[in-house]
Amino acid sequence: MIDLDALLHPNEQSKFRRLCLPTTSVELTELAGVVEMHLARVKDVGDHRTDIETAERIAGVLTQLLGGTSGFADDERALLRGAVEYFLMTDDADGDLDDVLGFDDDARVLNSVLERLDRPDLKVVFE
């Protein structure tokens, strides 16, 4: 399992661990639509404090990953499910909609999963 202690803040770790549920490839594929709907909602209800660009980047990576999960091991699917569910939470470690850094924790969670999936090429990098 991924070393969450080294990659995530304690509050992120506890929330993320609870979201890493056993999941099939079919269930993950179905979550792609949920990610897109969540992004649309963020765009609709977000204001000047909402980092839409980071939300779009996270949603894009998640959608790409969710389209090809058939070769993932059980623990990898659970981690990906956790990253999706964490993104869907607006009241996670940092409030997504009311803080300019609100999606930074979502990106850290996703990036930690990408490390485990050996997909560093998809990391959300802040410039």
Steps between C-alpha positions, in 0.01 A plus 500: 500500500611856439687684775237763573688629804777638281276646230187637670419722795342316796149638430527399135623153597208422727235621255665328205548163674126479574420551131722222362231237460507173307384586150462324167622637168139540390420711807802719433402549136156617614662759728639691200158656442474591867837677482386702199171593672689608811733719294198663333351567844826651625502733200137598562521570873862606533597862537819707469662293777447168322800361311311374195821435305631251755157335525498458122848347501409255777174404327683447171755265656233309691287462188799373304586246770139386539488415131757221529492318832463139385866420571502654847549285808241506780701744713562729202128516423429578865755782497355644181152478651632689802646773280170538315294510817742752654460725195122474528508625861480879514560509874824307518828608662483834315159639401493460122256778424599767749879501497738586216705199608191282540596240241865477604425215741302321227805529274729362774268202547482438125877537460561248779274252320678570172830411671353165605360439152841582349347784298710803597443635148144590602588691818332833561794738524469852633694761306 
